[in-house]
């Protein structure tokens, strides 16, 4: 396996989710196959399924709020913290040191409208 292409996120409201991720994290909202929505960033995307209206095939038990994901940013965490505060998004934890896929990271944690746990991190240079 070389990389992750996309994740399917089951949400209560596609509208609330697209507004949050575009405003808070700067993701691009993409429409595909007529009316499906995705959140694009880097070379990846989150395909969105609204609960009760999922596309087949799907996970065995798709539930809003079950995602726990770490996103890497080049924006300094202090700027991210100020942006979250300005948008009234409470920080649940951090900044705290963690271990990413390629080494040490500094992370902050907050929740999206479905209560998914979102970790945003910077790699720590040695």
HELIX and SHEET records of a PDB file:
HELIX    1   1 UNK A   14  UNK A   25  1                                  12    
HELIX    2   2 UNK A   77  UNK A   86  1                                  10    
SHEET    1   A 4 UNK A   6  UNK A  11  0                                        
SHEET    2   A 4 UNK A  44  UNK A  50  1                                        
SHEET    3   A 4 UNK A  36  UNK A  41 -1                                        
SHEET    4   A 4 UNK A  28  UNK A  32 -1                                        
SHEET    1   B 4 UNK A  68  UNK A  72  0                                        
SHEET    2   B 4 UNK A 117  UNK A 123  1                                        
SHEET    3   B 4 UNK A 103  UNK A 111 -1                                        
SHEET    4   B 4 UNK A  93  UNK A 100 -1                                        
END                                                                             
